[in-house]
């Protein structure tokens, strides 16, 4: 007599534990990065097609749908940055200073500080740069 | 002696890491500038991304390089991460998934490069 092998159902597995939910949210930020990359790529293509095409892209960026999308992308990018530096102590090589291992919280906070500085520099350059 | 078959995985992980770091550092500010602040005209001026200004930026080697690196690394980061998450949502990440994900990243890279090159210097 043959029986069907038991297969543990895996449907919705990640909803069982808050840790798994955080993991899936973190992985899902890749979709936001991809969507934003496509938006930028379309922008580059439209820019190469001349002023009218570029203005069309700008017009599309002002549509309510685009604004809602970018609000979602903004939150996703922030979650990505936050989680990227939270897992950085586990993904980077161990750093030993003065015989003591550099604390995970120090690495994470350094990453966040670097992101804040990079954002301020980028916003300043965008505002001040003149062709 | 037969040549040692080396894995190509480190290349994709390197691109994933570089793109992840760059998007963690700049992604939020970039989305804010191009997707919200400039379209709304607040708190940045709406003409910040006006045609002459953006064209000059994309023609300068610094701007061209910046746009290419951002687009290419973001694309490889996102596609690599999506590929490795497919298993978690019950999709087998075999040769087809690899082809679609890395092929998509390669396509975005080529389209961006072609666009930036045709803008000229």
HADDOCK unambig.tbl for C-alpha pairs under 7 A between the chains (distance, minus, plus):
assign (segid A and resid 27 and name CA) (segid B and resid 81 and name CA) 6.78 0.50 0.50
assign (segid A and resid 27 and name CA) (segid B and resid 85 and name CA) 6.80 0.50 0.50
assign (segid A and resid 30 and name CA) (segid B and resid 78 and name CA) 4.50 0.50 0.50
assign (segid A and resid 30 and name CA) (segid B and resid 81 and name CA) 6.23 0.50 0.50
assign (segid A and resid 30 and name CA) (segid B and resid 82 and name CA) 6.36 0.50 0.50
assign (segid A and resid 31 and name CA) (segid B and resid 78 and name CA) 6.54 0.50 0.50
assign (segid A and resid 33 and name CA) (segid B and resid 74 and name CA) 6.41 0.50 0.50
assign (segid A and resid 33 and name CA) (segid B and resid 78 and name CA) 5.90 0.50 0.50
assign (segid A and resid 34 and name CA) (segid B and resid 74 and name CA) 6.97 0.50 0.50
assign (segid A and resid 34 and name CA) (segid B and resid 75 and name CA) 5.87 0.50 0.50
assign (segid A and resid 34 and name CA) (segid B and resid 78 and name CA) 5.41 0.50 0.50
assign (segid A and resid 37 and name CA) (segid B and resid 71 and name CA) 5.65 0.50 0.50
assign (segid A and resid 37 and name CA) (segid B and resid 74 and name CA) 6.37 0.50 0.50
assign (segid A and resid 37 and name CA) (segid B and resid 75 and name CA) 6.22 0.50 0.50
assign (segid A and resid 41 and name CA) (segid B and resid 71 and name CA) 6.88 0.50 0.50
assign (segid A and resid 41 and name CA) (segid B and resid 112 and name CA) 5.61 0.50 0.50
assign (segid A and resid 44 and name CA) (segid B and resid 112 and name CA) 6.54 0.50 0.50
assign (segid A and resid 44 and name CA) (segid B and resid 115 and name CA) 5.96 0.50 0.50
assign (segid A and resid 44 and name CA) (segid B and resid 116 and name CA) 6.66 0.50 0.50
assign (segid A and resid 45 and name CA) (segid B and resid 115 and name CA) 5.05 0.50 0.50
assign (segid A and resid 48 and name CA) (segid B and resid 115 and name CA) 5.75 0.50 0.50
assign (segid A and resid 48 and name CA) (segid B and resid 118 and name CA) 6.29 0.50 0.50
assign (segid A and resid 48 and name CA) (segid B and resid 119 and name CA) 5.00 0.50 0.50
assign (segid A and resid 51 and name CA) (segid B and resid 51 and name CA) 6.03 0.50 0.50
assign (segid A and resid 54 and name CA) (segid B and resid 51 and name CA) 6.74 0.50 0.50
assign (segid A and resid 61 and name CA) (segid B and resid 35 and name CA) 6.44 0.50 0.50
assign (segid A and resid 61 and name CA) (segid B and resid 39 and name CA) 6.04 0.50 0.50
assign (segid A and resid 62 and name CA) (segid B and resid 39 and name CA) 4.81 0.50 0.50
assign (segid A and resid 62 and name CA) (segid B and resid 40 and name CA) 6.85 0.50 0.50
assign (segid A and resid 67 and name CA) (segid B and resid 35 and name CA) 6.55 0.50 0.50
assign (segid A and resid 67 and name CA) (segid B and resid 36 and name CA) 6.21 0.50 0.50
assign (segid A and resid 70 and name CA) (segid B and resid 31 and name CA) 6.65 0.50 0.50
assign (segid A and resid 70 and name CA) (segid B and resid 35 and name CA) 5.34 0.50 0.50
assign (segid A and resid 70 and name CA) (segid B and resid 36 and name CA) 6.62 0.50 0.50
assign (segid A and resid 74 and name CA) (segid B and resid 28 and name CA) 5.63 0.50 0.50
assign (segid A and resid 74 and name CA) (segid B and resid 31 and name CA) 5.82 0.50 0.50
assign (segid A and resid 74 and name CA) (segid B and resid 32 and name CA) 6.53 0.50 0.50
assign (segid A and resid 77 and name CA) (segid B and resid 27 and name CA) 5.81 0.50 0.50
assign (segid A and resid 77 and name CA) (segid B and resid 28 and name CA) 5.13 0.50 0.50
assign (segid A and resid 78 and name CA) (segid B and resid 28 and name CA) 5.70 0.50 0.50
assign (segid A and resid 80 and name CA) (segid B and resid 24 and name CA) 6.30 0.50 0.50
assign (segid A and resid 81 and name CA) (segid B and resid 24 and name CA) 4.01 0.50 0.50
assign (segid A and resid 81 and name CA) (segid B and resid 25 and name CA) 6.85 0.50 0.50
assign (segid A and resid 84 and name CA) (segid B and resid 24 and name CA) 6.68 0.50 0.50
assign (segid A and resid 114 and name CA) (segid B and resid 25 and name CA) 6.95 0.50 0.50
assign (segid A and resid 115 and name CA) (segid B and resid 24 and name CA) 6.80 0.50 0.50
assign (segid A and resid 115 and name CA) (segid B and resid 25 and name CA) 4.28 0.50 0.50
assign (segid A and resid 115 and name CA) (segid B and resid 26 and name CA) 6.88 0.50 0.50
assign (segid A and resid 118 and name CA) (segid B and resid 25 and name CA) 6.05 0.50 0.50
assign (segid A and resid 118 and name CA) (segid B and resid 26 and name CA) 6.44 0.50 0.50
assign (segid A and resid 119 and name CA) (segid B and resid 25 and name CA) 6.96 0.50 0.50
assign (segid A and resid 119 and name CA) (segid B and resid 26 and name CA) 5.88 0.50 0.50
assign (segid A and resid 119 and name CA) (segid B and resid 29 and name CA) 5.40 0.50 0.50
assign (segid A and resid 123 and name CA) (segid B and resid 29 and name CA) 6.99 0.50 0.50
assign (segid A and resid 131 and name CA) (segid B and resid 53 and name CA) 6.14 0.50 0.50
assign (segid A and resid 131 and name CA) (segid B and resid 56 and name CA) 5.91 0.50 0.50
assign (segid A and resid 131 and name CA) (segid B and resid 57 and name CA) 6.86 0.50 0.50
